[in-house]
Amino acid sequence: MADPASYRPAPGTIPETPGVYRFRDEHGRVVYVGKAKNLRARLNSYFADHAGLHVRTQNMVTTAASVEWTVVGTEVEALQLEYSWIKEYDPRFNVRYRDDKSYPYLAVTLNEDFPRVTVMRGAKRKGVRYFGPYSHAWAIRETVDLLLRVFPVRTCSAGVFKRHGQIGRPCLLGYIGKCSAPCTGKVSAEEHRALADDFCDFMAGNTGRFLKRVEREMFAAAEDERFETAARRRDDLRALERALEKQAVVLGDDTDCDVIAFARDQLEAAVQVFYVRGGRIRGQRGWVVDLVEERTTGELVEDFLLQCYGEDDTVPREVLVPEEPPDRQAMDDLLSESRGARVRIRVPRRGDKKDLLATVERNAQEALRQHRTRRASDLTARSRALQEVQEALGLDQAPLRIECFDVSNLQGTEVVASMVVFEDGLARKSEYRRFTIKSFQGQDDVRSIHEVITRRFKRYLADSQKAGEPPAEGGVGGEGLLASYGFGDAGEEDDGPRGPLDPETGRPRRFAYPPNLVVVDGGPPQVAAAQRALDELGIDDVAVCGLAKRLEEVWLPGDEDPVILPRTGEGLYLLQRARDEAHRFAISFHRTRRSKKMTASELDAVPGLGPARRAALIKHFGSVRRLKEATAEQIAEVPGIGLRTAQTIREALQGGAG
């Protein structure tokens, strides 16, 4: 790896103008392309503080061996040049949103004598009516299959159409009523074009008149006792309704927009796009990408717009994003040039568009969660992760059981902690534990970590001695143990068999096994506190490390420098998942305690008043203040509250008021 200082440009040689820069490796290959309004300020940031860079940016600048730049006149020119270079060089460290597939569209070839409905990709053709884009070609075919019952337009290729015209016999779709068979002259060219026009009107959103027409035909056939025809029209009506369900109306009929949202962590980002045409969601698409630099959401939006719309004539009139790109006007101009008409980039602040953006964001979060789950469930990846952690931390054996601890509080109040368990690289939610900090109240994570580690391992020692067994040596090891761990019933859910039972109570021993590795959320101070707690208890066979959030550094007790795991490796990914899960579990417990405390009221002190009747009173009166103003007779009107109880409530509240 190269030292960035070895190829840093001489002071004063970088211009302070807009431009685009390229990092090349020792073989001359472009590894990263970027743009800047001020080249000097942007490039100096790569060389000023190597330790402060994003983890993957560090990897990029050490992989590169040289940097070069090109000066441009405006921000729009910089965007265009950056896009063309990314497309030309395909740099390994640039975020890649595009794949090798173009968007599928539902197309109606109105430029032919007998228009055809089909799926098309690539450049648009003159005289063809397009609907979309869709996320998958099969979604188009499902929609077409439903609509052909009502609009039997041809879907066959030119060769098939010509062949059946020569033999004078329609294809299978013609026999089952999903094609009007213009190839055999069953309908004229004008009649078939009218069907194609109706198909286009329906897809464009003018659906009401077709639904009413089919419904009228159904009722008319039923009145004339043509029940088979009525049944067919009923099925046609259901087909149209199912087609509409697949394209939910979310905005006004004249709305054409793309809605883009992101979900991210330190190293990855998921992006989801909903394509809205004519007010209906026509398709959905998403990616999960690696982050190379510390990017704001606005910068991610800019990267996405540049790559996905750089030379695309399918840019909609409006693009809804969670945050504006750094130079919105320049991006507006670039997209308008690509579309050949005005394009607006907007952040919706209220109404249906804001609600739709929130829906897309939830989809992005779910996509990122599923991506993590798929990666975590890979047996090969889990084995590699455990091996990487073992080698990086110098452990005697792979950490088959990892316990991770985190602390949560609100300005030093309601201090709680969490313990999550990962066995063989997978979360064991039935063994999660929650702790309320008892010895003090205040914002001191170090003391909290010390208390939690002490309490957890005191219970382990007590359970071991109670069973008449020596503490397990070397943590959890050996074959067949992973399937039998169990710590009681305080976890979130029960997902497997329990461990050995307590001989007195008959219940599982809650802290019967120690981990191979204890992970704490934090740096050297938190790690030192955890190690001190183990030393005070005489436990010397459990390894300890900490994972610091800022640079994802792994700290060991007593070490002056952190352990740097490969940023794209499975080992760091496993520790990150454990840390993030401990953080989530601690936050959820803290919020639960805080909400309970906030909902406590003067009614809690009223004797004989349980949770159900307290809730009924608050629901009936709306607040404790209005309840205080009520008479005993008014209080007694609440279901479940008698007059005597109402008088007791009134006396208690009036006494509290005085």
C-alpha positions in Angstrom: 0.0 0.0 0.0 1.2 3.5 -0.9 1.7 6.3 1.7 -0.6 9.2 0.7 2.2 11.6 1.6 4.3 10.1 -1.2 2.0 11.4 -4.0 0.5 14.5 -2.3 0.6 17.4 -4.7 3.0 20.2 -3.8 1.5 23.1 -1.8 -0.1 25.8 -4.0 -0.2 23.6 -7.2 -3.9 22.6 -6.8 -6.3 25.3 -8.2 -9.1 26.7 -6.2 -11.6 26.3 -9.0 -14.4 23.8 -9.8 -13.1 20.5 -11.3 -13.0 16.7 -11.4 -10.2 14.6 -10.0 -9.1 11.0 -10.5 -7.1 8.8 -8.1 -5.0 6.1 -9.9 -3.3 3.0 -8.5 0.3 2.0 -9.2 -0.8 0.3 -12.4 -2.4 3.5 -13.7 -6.0 2.3 -13.2 -8.5 4.8 -12.1 -9.8 3.8 -8.6 -11.9 6.8 -7.7 -13.5 9.8 -9.5 -14.8 12.8 -7.7 -15.8 16.4 -8.3 -15.4 19.6 -6.2 -16.4 23.3 -6.3 -12.9 24.0 -4.9 -10.4 21.4 -5.9 -7.7 22.6 -3.5 -9.9 22.3 -0.4 -11.4 19.0 -1.5 -8.1 17.2 -2.3 -6.3 18.6 0.8 -9.0 16.8 2.9 -7.7 13.5 1.6 -4.1 14.2 2.8 -4.6 16.3 6.0 -5.6 13.7 8.6 -5.4 10.1 7.5 -6.8 8.8 10.8 -9.9 11.0 10.6 -11.0 9.7 7.2 -13.9 7.4 6.6 -12.8 3.8 6.9 -13.1 3.0 3.2 -11.6 6.4 2.2 -8.5 5.3 4.1 -8.4 2.2 2.0 -8.8 4.2 -1.2 -6.0 6.7 -0.5 -3.6 3.9 0.4 -4.5 1.9 -2.7 -4.0 5.0 -4.9 -0.5 6.0 -6.1 -1.3 9.3 -7.8 -3.9 11.9 -8.2 -4.8 14.2 -11.2 -7.5 16.8 -11.9 -9.2 18.7 -14.7 -10.5 22.2 -14.2 -14.0 23.0 -15.5 -16.0 26.2 -15.7 -19.2 25.5 -13.9 -20.7 23.0 -11.4 -22.9 21.5 -14.2 -19.8 20.8 -16.3 -18.2 19.1 -13.3 -21.3 16.9 -12.9 -21.2 16.0 -16.6 -17.5 15.2 -16.6 -17.7 13.2 -13.4 -20.5 11.1 -14.8 -18.7 10.4 -18.1 -15.5 9.4 -16.3 -17.4 7.1 -13.9 -19.0 5.5 -16.9 -15.7 5.2 -18.8 -13.4 4.0 -16.0 -15.9 2.1 -13.7 -13.7 3.0 -10.6 -13.8 0.3 -7.9 -14.2 2.8 -5.0 -17.1 4.8 -6.5 -20.6 4.1 -5.2 -22.4 2.1 -7.9 -26.1 2.3 -8.2 -26.7 1.1 -11.7 -26.7 -2.5 -12.8 -26.4 -3.9 -16.3 -30.2 -3.9 -16.9 -32.3 -1.1 -18.4 -35.7 -0.3 -17.1 -38.6 -2.5 -18.5 -41.6 -0.6 -19.9 -45.0 -1.7 -21.0 -45.1 -0.5 -24.7 -48.0 -0.2 -27.2 -46.7 0.0 -30.8 -49.2 2.6 -32.1 -46.9 3.0 -35.2 -48.0 -0.3 -36.6 -51.2 -1.1 -38.5 -52.2 -3.6 -35.8 -50.8 -2.2 -32.5 -49.1 -4.7 -30.3 -48.7 -4.8 -26.5 -45.2 -5.9 -25.3 -42.3 -5.4 -22.9 -39.5 -3.1 -24.1 -36.2 -2.0 -22.7 -33.6 0.4 -23.9 -34.0 3.6 -26.0 -37.5 4.8 -26.7 -38.9 4.5 -30.3 -41.0 7.0 -32.1 -44.6 6.2 -32.4 -44.6 3.8 -29.4 -46.7 4.6 -26.3 -44.8 3.7 -23.1 -46.0 3.1 -19.6 -43.7 2.6 -16.7 -40.9 2.0 -15.8 -41.7 -1.2 -13.9 -39.4 -3.0 -11.4 -39.7 -6.4 -13.2 -40.8 -7.6 -16.6 -43.0 -10.2 -14.9 -45.0 -7.4 -13.2 -45.8 -6.0 -16.7 -46.9 -9.4 -18.0 -49.1 -10.0 -15.0 -50.9 -6.7 -15.6 -51.2 -7.3 -19.4 -52.6 -10.8 -18.7 -55.4 -9.3 -16.6 -56.2 -6.5 -19.1 -56.4 -8.7 -22.2 -59.7 -10.1 -20.9 -61.2 -6.7 -21.5 -58.9 -5.3 -24.1 -57.9 -8.2 -26.4 -55.0 -6.5 -28.2 -52.4 -8.6 -30.0 -49.2 -9.4 -28.1 -47.5 -11.7 -30.7 -44.4 -10.9 -32.7 -44.6 -9.8 -36.4 -43.5 -13.3 -37.5 -46.2 -15.1 -35.5 -48.8 -12.6 -36.6 -47.9 -13.2 -40.3 -47.8 -17.0 -40.0 -51.3 -17.2 -38.5 -52.6 -14.9 -41.1 -51.3 -17.2 -43.8 -52.8 -20.4 -42.3 -56.1 -18.6 -41.4 -56.2 -19.9 -37.8 -55.7 -17.8 -34.6 -53.2 -18.7 -31.9 -54.2 -20.0 -28.5 -54.9 -16.5 -27.1 -57.3 -16.0 -29.9 -59.2 -19.1 -29.0 -59.4 -18.3 -25.3 -60.6 -14.7 -25.9 -57.4 -12.9 -24.9 -56.7 -11.7 -28.4 -59.2 -10.3 -30.9 -57.3 -12.3 -33.7 -56.9 -9.5 -36.2 -54.5 -11.8 -38.0 -57.5 -13.8 -39.3 -59.7 -10.9 -40.0 -62.1 -11.3 -36.9 -61.8 -7.6 -36.4 -60.8 -4.8 -38.7 -57.8 -2.6 -38.4 -60.0 0.2 -37.1 -61.7 -2.0 -34.5 -58.3 -3.3 -33.3 -56.8 0.2 -33.0 -59.9 1.2 -31.0 -59.1 -1.6 -28.5 -55.4 -0.5 -28.4 -56.5 3.1 -27.7 -58.8 2.0 -24.9 -56.0 -0.1 -23.4 -53.8 3.0 -23.5 -56.5 5.1 -21.9 -56.9 2.6 -19.1 -53.2 2.5 -18.4 -53.0 6.3 -18.4 -55.4 6.4 -15.5 -58.8 7.0 -17.2 -60.2 3.9 -15.6 -63.6 5.1 -14.3 -65.5 4.9 -17.6 -64.3 1.4 -18.4 -65.3 0.1 -15.0 -68.8 1.6 -15.4 -69.1 0.3 -18.9 -68.3 -3.3 -18.0 -70.6 -3.0 -14.9 -73.5 -1.8 -17.1 -73.0 -4.6 -19.6 -73.0 -7.1 -16.7 -76.3 -5.8 -15.3 -77.9 -5.6 -18.7 -76.9 -9.2 -19.5 -78.3 -10.4 -16.2 -81.6 -8.6 -16.8 -81.9 -10.3 -20.2 -81.1 -13.6 -18.5 -77.9 -14.0 -20.5 -76.2 -15.3 -17.4 -73.1 -16.6 -19.1 -72.4 -13.2 -20.6 -73.1 -11.6 -17.3 -70.6 -14.0 -15.6 -67.9 -13.1 -18.2 -68.5 -9.4 -17.6 -68.3 -10.0 -13.8 -64.9 -11.7 -14.3 -63.8 -8.9 -16.6 -64.7 -6.4 -13.9 -62.7 -8.3 -11.3 -59.7 -8.4 -13.6 -59.8 -4.7 -14.1 -60.0 -4.2 -10.3 -57.1 -6.5 -9.7 -55.1 -4.6 -12.3 -55.8 -1.4 -10.5 -54.8 -2.9 -7.2 -51.4 -3.6 -8.6 -51.1 0.1 -9.5 -52.3 1.9 -6.4 -53.3 5.5 -6.8 -51.1 7.6 -4.5 -51.0 11.1 -6.0 -53.0 13.2 -8.5 -53.7 11.9 -12.0 -51.2 14.3 -13.6 -48.3 13.5 -11.2 -45.2 12.0 -12.8 -42.4 11.7 -10.3 -39.7 9.4 -8.9 -39.6 9.1 -5.1 -36.1 8.3 -3.7 -35.2 7.4 -0.1 -32.1 6.0 1.7 -31.3 3.9 4.8 -27.7 3.7 5.9 -25.1 2.8 8.4 -21.4 3.4 8.6 -20.4 1.2 5.7 -23.5 0.5 3.6 -26.5 2.3 2.2 -29.8 1.0 0.8 -31.7 3.1 -1.7 -35.2 2.5 -2.9 -37.1 4.2 -5.8 -40.8 4.3 -6.4 -41.8 5.2 -10.0 -45.1 7.2 -10.0 -46.7 7.8 -13.4 -50.1 9.3 -13.8 -50.5 9.3 -10.0 -50.0 5.5 -9.8 -47.0 3.5 -8.6 -45.8 1.7 -11.7 -42.7 0.1 -10.3 -40.1 -0.1 -7.6 -36.4 -0.6 -7.6 -33.6 -0.8 -5.0 -29.9 -1.3 -4.4 -27.6 -1.8 -1.4 -24.2 -0.1 -2.0 -20.9 0.2 -0.1 -20.0 3.7 1.2 -16.5 4.8 0.3 -16.6 8.2 1.9 -18.4 9.9 4.8 -21.3 11.1 2.7 -24.3 13.2 3.7 -27.7 12.2 2.6 -27.7 15.1 0.1 -24.4 13.9 -1.4 -25.9 10.3 -1.7 -28.8 11.9 -3.5 -26.5 13.7 -5.9 -24.5 10.5 -6.6 -27.7 8.6 -7.3 -29.2 11.2 -9.6 -26.0 11.5 -11.5 -25.6 7.8 -12.2 -29.2 6.9 -12.8 -30.3 9.8 -14.9 -27.0 11.0 -16.4 -28.0 10.2 -20.0 -31.5 9.0 -19.5 -34.5 10.4 -21.4 -36.8 8.8 -18.8 -36.3 11.5 -16.2 -39.7 12.4 -14.8 -41.0 16.0 -14.3 -40.3 15.8 -10.6 -37.9 13.9 -8.3 -38.8 13.7 -4.6 -35.8 13.2 -2.3 -35.2 13.2 1.5 -32.6 16.0 1.2 -31.5 18.3 -1.5 -28.2 17.7 -3.2 -25.4 20.2 -2.4 -26.0 22.2 -5.6 -29.6 21.6 -6.4 -29.8 24.2 -9.2 -26.9 22.6 -11.1 -28.5 19.1 -10.8 -31.9 20.6 -11.9 -30.2 22.0 -15.0 -28.4 18.7 -15.8 -31.6 16.6 -15.5 -33.6 19.2 -17.5 -31.0 18.9 -20.2 -31.2 15.1 -20.2 -35.1 15.2 -20.3 -35.4 18.0 -22.8 -37.9 19.7 -20.4 -38.0 21.2 -17.0 -37.2 18.9 -14.1 -37.6 19.8 -10.4 -35.9 18.2 -7.4 -37.9 18.7 -4.3 -38.0 17.7 -0.6 -41.7 17.2 0.2 -42.6 18.9 3.5 -46.3 18.0 4.0 -49.2 16.1 2.5 -49.4 12.9 0.4 -46.0 13.3 -1.2 -44.3 13.5 2.2 -46.3 10.4 3.3 -45.2 8.5 0.2 -41.5 9.5 0.8 -41.9 8.0 4.3 -43.2 4.8 2.9 -40.2 4.6 0.5 -37.9 5.2 3.4 -39.4 2.3 5.3 -38.8 0.1 2.3 -35.2 1.2 2.2 -34.8 0.4 5.9 -36.3 -3.0 5.3 -34.1 -3.7 2.3 -31.0 -2.9 4.4 -32.3 -5.1 7.2 -32.9 -8.0 4.8 -29.4 -7.5 3.3 -27.8 -7.8 6.8 -29.9 -10.8 7.6 -28.9 -12.6 4.3 -25.3 -11.8 5.0 -25.5 -13.0 8.6 -27.3 -16.3 7.7 -24.5 -17.4 5.4 -22.7 -20.3 7.2 -19.5 -19.7 5.3 -19.5 -16.0 6.1 -20.2 -16.7 9.8 -17.3 -19.2 10.0 -15.0 -16.7 8.3 -16.2 -14.0 10.7 -15.4 -16.0 13.8 -12.0 -17.0 12.4 -11.1 -13.4 11.6 -12.1 -12.2 15.1 -10.1 -15.0 16.7 -7.0 -14.2 14.6 -7.3 -10.4 15.1 -7.7 -10.6 18.9 -5.3 -13.4 19.4 -7.8 -15.8 21.0 -7.0 -19.5 21.7 -10.2 -20.5 20.0 -13.0 -19.1 17.9 -15.5 -17.0 20.0 -18.4 -19.3 19.6 -20.3 -17.2 22.3 -20.1 -13.4 22.2 -21.8 -11.2 24.7 -22.1 -7.5 23.9 -23.0 -4.8 26.4 -24.3 -1.2 25.9 -25.5 1.6 28.2 -28.4 4.0 27.6 -29.6 7.0 29.5 -31.3 10.4 29.1 -29.0 13.1 30.5 -28.0 10.8 33.3 -31.5 9.6 34.3 -33.1 6.2 33.9 -29.7 4.6 33.3 -30.1 1.1 31.9 -27.9 -1.4 30.1 -28.3 -4.3 27.8 -26.6 -7.7 27.2 -27.1 -9.4 23.8 -25.8 -12.8 23.0 -24.4 -14.2 19.7 -23.7 -17.9 19.4 -21.9 -19.2 16.3 -22.4 -15.8 14.7 -26.2 -15.7 15.2 -28.3 -13.7 17.7 -29.9 -15.7 20.5 -32.7 -13.4 21.6 -33.9 -15.8 24.3 -30.8 -15.0 26.2 -30.7 -11.2 26.0 -30.7 -9.5 29.4 -31.6 -6.0 30.6 -30.1 -4.2 33.6 -31.2 -1.2 35.6 -28.2 0.7 37.0 -28.6 0.7 40.8 -25.5 2.0 42.4 -25.7 5.6 41.0 -27.6 7.9 38.6 -25.6 10.0 36.2 -24.0 10.1 32.8 -21.0 7.8 33.4 -20.8 4.9 31.0 -17.5 3.7 32.5 -19.1 3.1 36.0 -22.2 1.6 34.3 -20.1 -0.9 32.3 -18.2 -1.9 35.4 -21.4 -2.5 37.4 -23.1 -4.5 34.6 -20.1 -6.7 34.0 -19.7 -7.3 37.7 -23.4 -8.2 38.2 -23.5 -10.5 35.2 -20.4 -12.5 36.2 -21.3 -12.6 39.9 -24.5 -14.4 38.8 -22.4 -16.8 36.7 -20.1 -17.6 39.6 -23.1 -18.0 42.0 -25.0 -20.3 39.6 -21.9 -22.4 39.1 -21.2 -22.8 42.9 -24.9 -23.5 43.6 -24.8 -26.4 41.2 -21.7 -27.7 42.8 -19.7 -27.3 39.6 -16.5 -25.4 39.1 -16.7 -22.4 36.7 -16.3 -23.5 33.1 -12.8 -23.1 31.8 -12.1 -21.3 28.6 -15.6 -20.0 28.2 -17.9 -22.0 26.0 -16.2 -24.6 24.0 -16.6 -28.2 22.8 -19.1 -29.8 20.6 -22.8 -30.0 21.3 -23.0 -27.1 23.7 -24.3 -24.4 21.4 -27.7 -26.1 21.1 -28.3 -26.3 24.9 -27.6 -22.8 26.3 -30.5 -21.2 28.2 -30.6 -18.3 30.7 -34.3 -18.1 31.8 -37.2 -16.2 30.6 -36.2 -12.5 30.6 -35.3 -12.3 27.0 -37.3 -10.9 24.1 -38.4 -14.2 22.8 -37.8 -17.9 23.2 -36.2 -19.5 20.2 -34.7 -22.8 21.3 -34.2 -25.4 24.0 -33.1 -24.4 27.5 -29.9 -25.2 29.3 -29.4 -27.2 32.5 -32.0 -26.7 35.2 -31.5 -25.4 38.7 -31.9 -28.5 41.1 -34.0 -26.5 43.6 -36.3 -24.5 41.4 -36.4 -26.7 38.3 -35.9 -23.7 36.1 -33.0 -23.0 33.8 -29.9 -21.5 35.4 -29.9 -17.9 34.1 -26.1 -17.3 33.8 -24.8 -20.8 33.7 -22.2 -20.3 30.9 -19.6 -17.6 30.4 -18.8 -16.2 26.9 -15.6 -16.6 25.0 -15.6 -12.8 24.3 -17.1 -9.8 26.0 -17.7 -6.8 23.6 -18.5 -3.4 25.0 -19.7 -0.4 23.1 -16.9 2.1 23.5 -13.2 2.8 23.5 -10.3 2.3 26.0 -12.1 3.6 29.2 -15.0 1.2 28.7 -12.7 -1.7 27.9 -10.6 -1.0 31.0 -13.7 -0.9 33.2 -14.9 -4.3 31.9 -11.5 -5.9 32.4 -11.2 -4.4 35.9 -14.6 -6.0 36.8 -13.4 -9.4 35.6 -10.1 -9.1 37.4 -11.9 -8.2 40.7 -13.9 -11.4 40.4 -10.9 -13.5 39.5 -12.1 -14.4 36.0 -9.1 -14.6 33.7 -10.4 -16.8 30.9 -12.8 -14.4 29.2 -11.5 -12.1 26.5 -12.6 -8.4 26.4 -12.6 -5.9 23.6 -14.4 -2.6 22.7 -15.8 -1.3 19.4 -15.5 2.5 19.0 -18.2 4.0 16.8 -16.2 6.8 15.1 -13.7 4.8 13.1 -14.9 1.2 14.0 -11.7 0.6 15.9 -11.4 -2.5 18.1 -9.7 -1.8 21.4 -8.1 -4.4 23.7 -7.3 -3.9 27.5 -4.0 -2.1 28.0 -3.2 -1.5 24.4 -2.2 2.0 23.3 -3.2 1.4 19.6 -6.4 -0.2 18.3 -6.7 -3.4 16.3 -7.8 -2.5 12.7 -9.9 -5.3 11.2 -10.5 -5.3 7.4 -13.3 -2.8 6.8 -15.0 -5.1 4.3 -14.3 -8.3 6.3 -16.9 -10.5 8.0 -15.2 -10.2 11.4 -15.8 -6.5 11.7 -19.3 -7.0 10.4 -20.1 -9.5 13.1 -18.8 -7.2 15.9 -20.8 -4.3 14.4 -24.0 -6.4 14.3 -23.5 -7.3 18.0 -22.8 -3.7 18.9 -25.8 -2.4 17.0 -28.1 -5.0 18.4 -27.0 -4.2 22.0 -27.6 -0.5 21.3 -31.1 -1.2 19.9 -32.0 -3.4 22.9 -30.7 -0.9 25.4 -32.6 2.0 23.7 -35.9 0.0 23.6 -35.6 -0.8 27.3 -34.8 2.8 28.2 -37.8 4.0 26.2 -40.1 1.5 27.9 -39.0 2.7 31.4 -39.2 6.3 30.4 -42.7 6.0 29.0 -43.9 4.2 32.1 -42.5 7.0 34.2 -44.1 9.6 32.0 -47.6 7.9 32.2 -47.6 7.8 36.0 -50.2 10.2 37.4 -52.1 11.2 40.5 -54.5 8.3 39.8 -51.7 5.8 40.7 -52.1 6.8 44.4 -55.8 6.2 44.5 -56.5 3.0 46.6 -58.3 0.2 44.8 -57.9 1.8 41.3 -56.2 -0.7 38.9 -54.7 0.0 35.5 -58.0 -0.9 33.6 -60.1 1.6 35.5 -57.4 4.3 35.4 -57.3 3.9 31.7 -61.1 4.1 31.5 -61.2 7.3 33.5 -58.6 9.0 31.4 -60.3 7.9 28.2 -63.7 9.2 29.4 -62.5 12.6 30.7 -59.4 13.1 28.6 -57.1 14.4 31.4 -56.6 14.3 35.1 -57.4 18.0 35.3 -60.9 17.5 33.8 -61.4 14.5 36.1 -60.7 16.8 39.1 -63.4 19.2 38.0 -66.0 16.4 37.7 -68.6 15.5 40.4 -68.8 12.1 42.0 -72.0 11.4 40.0 -70.2 12.3 36.7 -67.3 10.0 37.7 -69.7 7.2 38.4 -70.9 7.3 34.8 -67.7 5.7 33.7 -68.2 1.9 33.2 -66.8 -0.1 36.1 -66.8 2.9 38.5 -69.4 2.8 41.3 -70.6 5.8 43.3 -68.6 4.8 46.4 -65.4 4.4 44.3 -66.2 7.7 42.5 -66.4 9.5 45.9 -63.1 7.9 46.9 -61.5 9.1 43.7 -62.8 12.6 44.1 -61.6 12.9 47.7 -58.2 11.6 46.8 -57.8 14.1 43.9 -59.2 17.0 45.8 -56.9 16.2 48.7 -53.9 16.1 46.3 -55.1 19.4 44.8 -55.1 21.1 48.2 
